[in-house]
Amino acid sequence: MEVEDKKITQRTYLIALFMLVIGCAVVFKLTNIQWAHGKYYRELAKKKTVERKIIPSNRGNIYSADGSLLATSVPNYDIHCDPIVPKDEVFNEQVDALADSLAVFYHKPSAYFKSVLKRARARKRHFVLPKKHLTYSEFKRLKTFPLFSNRGVLVDSMYIIRRHPIGKIAERTIGYERYNPSKKDWFGHGIEWSFRKYLHGEDGSVLKQRIAKGQWKPIEDSSEKEPRDGYDIISTIDVYIQDIAHHSLLDQLEKHEAEHGCVVVMETQTGQIKAISNLGRANDGSYYETVNYAITESHEPGSTFKLLDLLALLEDKKADTSTVFETKGGKIMFNGKMIKDAHLAPNQSISLSEAFQRSSNTVMVQAVYQNYKKSPEEFVNRINALGLNKPLGIAFKGEGRPKIPQPGTKGWNAMTLPWMAFGYGVSVTPLQTLTLYNAVANNGEMVRPLFVSEIKEWDRTIKKFPKEVMVPRIASDETLQKLKAVMEKVVKKGTAKSLYSADFSMAGKTGTAKIDYHKSQNEMYYASSFVGFFPADKPKYSCIVIVHKPNPQTGYYGADVAGPVFKKIAQKIFTDTPFHNEIKHINKKIPQQEQSFNGYVARLQKDWKTVPNVKGMPGMDAVALLENLKMKVRVLGFGKVKKQSVLAGSSLRKHQTIILELS
């Protein structure tokens, strides 16, 4: 017995010793973790429960010169229904009412939705009735449907998309910015892309802690960074003029079954682009904005290039508008190649002015060749001095490169100079041609085309884009007056006499160029153009119209195809809007307005603890009030606030998004 007790005592000591060793090992490990790896594990735990969340900035808007919204960001929703979530009694009680509501929303029979929901529930399917690209109003309406008020039944994801409130008009110039997943890079066009550094803003960040049910709450943090929303871009586009230009071009493209075309309207003195439309034909015959032809398409201009002939001859004192030349019956040979006029007639003696009005190839070629054949660089240097041998250097990417042959370089031959004289063997963009003609209208000052006038943050100007002078003086006053007079005669009694109106003055030049003439007859086509300015006596706007590949059976001459677009734009701008808005008594105080303003100021100065009720307030006042309370505001519509997504009286939280519906 004594031996047995001794053995038990020994076992007890061994167990105690073993437990002591284990305890020491645990203490050692804990101490080691605490001192050697404690920092690592504390950081790991923090990462699991505390995280720095990005607060995305709002992208800036793009406005027209008259204040119309051209591009803005709006929330869209993708949703689907999960019929597995509700309990049986809740599902069976509300499924009929839900099916009826969905039938009205989707315009399908109620029985269809009831069948889909019941079948999906029976088969344990979580993803049914998907719907993409819902607006905020549509999403809010869905959330009121029976069964969808139960947590988790309606599953949604919100994302921001870019909308163009005026539709497809000037879409290519307004542009876009998109992500290419295959290249893992961004790309884009137009104002959206070229001015993205201003539109983007800067994202903010806030430290948040994970709480129950996967939710996160903000933590007071000294390193919190407020997001800076993107700046707004004020473009030079005038929506009224843009609408006229777009539809005038569209009508003519449809009438002549043309492949594509463009029109640009420029304000003479400033160079601001008031309208630009680029329309290409789709497979179904409709037209849409596909390529910015006015900026990117460099091609042989044809007879509109003859303005340079006349300018050079007059400035270099080689000839005058009254200098007489023989038409040679409308045909002339140069180094074995025939140059012809569009309309053949018996030989005549006509002045240089009349040759320009009639767009005589033979006379214009003779005038240039006879006076510059010994020193072609003199003629070409005149063109180079106007900057037509290089791109305009506008803000947009993809500007077409001009081609002006240079004497002594590869490709220059005996036919180059005469070919240049009637607009072949050279290449320029429509916008370059317009810039030249605009300089004549602007008393010789050549200005760079402008598409953006200002960058703003609310009422604060961040950057202005003033007029940019490219060439202070393209010619003498005497030459400019003669050029203007000759171009006015083109409309009165020359190739564009069909456009003449005794009630309204215009000046310009027609062009009918053969494109791809070196290819087969089937591949060759015409580009019809007209470029000029109006009114002729005091030019306010210059304009170019180019229509590519019109159906020859309906017409292809510049005056017949492109000219009517120019005339319609000019007439509508100056004859369809005879009135002018005038603000009288601008400093007079209006009691109702003063009362409204004082009320707004009082609300702004209040120490808010909860979300204010902004229903009925003007949209701009509501936005200013809520953003001063550090809320993120998204606006849908125009006018006064009809609905607010966060209920009045709710706890006020920084960076909380609130959506205002205006009407």
Number of C-alpha atoms within 10 A of each C-alpha: 6 6 8 9 10 11 12 11 12 12 12 12 12 12 12 12 12 12 12 12 12 12 12 12 12 12 12 12 13 14 13 12 14 14 10 11 12 14 12 12 12 12 12 12 11 13 13 11 13 19 16 14 15 14 18 18 18 23 22 23 20 25 23 21 20 13 13 17 17 24 24 19 19 18 18 19 18 16 20 17 22 21 26 20 18 17 10 10 8 12 20 12 13 14 19 18 15 21 24 19 18 21 17 11 12 11 9 13 13 18 12 13 21 19 13 14 22 16 13 18 19 10 9 13 14 15 14 15 12 11 13 12 15 16 16 19 12 13 17 12 11 19 14 12 18 19 25 19 12 14 10 15 18 18 15 15 10 15 11 13 12 15 15 16 13 14 10 14 24 25 23 22 22 22 17 18 15 12 11 9 8 6 8 7 9 11 11 15 20 22 24 25 20 18 18 19 12 20 23 19 19 18 16 17 15 21 19 18 18 16 11 7 6 7 9 16 14 18 14 10 10 8 9 15 15 18 19 16 20 21 25 25 28 23 25 22 29 20 22 15 17 23 17 18 28 23 16 20 28 23 13 20 28 16 14 20 19 25 19 26 29 28 30 25 28 27 21 28 19 19 26 25 25 24 26 30 30 27 27 22 18 13 7 6 12 13 19 19 20 14 20 24 25 25 26 18 19 20 22 25 27 26 26 26 23 25 22 21 21 26 21 22 21 20 17 14 11 15 17 17 18 11 14 18 17 16 25 18 15 20 18 18 11 14 7 8 9 10 17 17 18 14 10 13 12 9 12 13 14 16 18 24 23 21 22 28 24 21 25 23 27 25 29 23 21 18 22 24 21 11 17 18 14 9 11 17 17 16 22 20 15 19 17 15 11 20 17 21 21 15 17 21 10 13 16 18 15 13 20 22 19 21 18 17 20 17 18 10 8 8 10 13 11 11 14 17 24 24 18 25 28 30 25 20 20 21 23 25 25 26 27 23 20 24 26 24 27 30 26 27 30 24 20 21 20 27 23 22 26 22 26 23 19 18 22 18 14 10 6 9 12 14 13 12 11 13 15 14 14 17 16 14 16 21 20 13 13 10 22 21 15 17 24 21 16 25 25 27 24 26 25 20 15 22 21 26 15 14 19 19 13 7 7 14 21 26 26 30 32 32 29 26 25 18 19 15 13 9 10 8 9 8 10 13 19 23 27 29 33 30 28 31 33 25 19 20 14 12 21 17 25 32 32 29 30 28 27 26 21 25 16 13 8 12 15 25 23 27 25 21 28 31 28 21 29 30 21 16 24 25 18 15 15 13 12 9 9 8 8 6 5 7 6 7 7 7 6 7 9 8 9 8 10 11 11 11 12 11 11 16 13 9 12 17 10 8 8 13 12 14 18 20 16 21 17 14 17 16 23 13 16 23 22 15 19 18 14 12 21 15 19 21 18 17 20 19 13 12 14 19 24 16 18 19 13 17 14 14 12 12 13 17 15 13 19 13 15 19 18 24 21 19 14
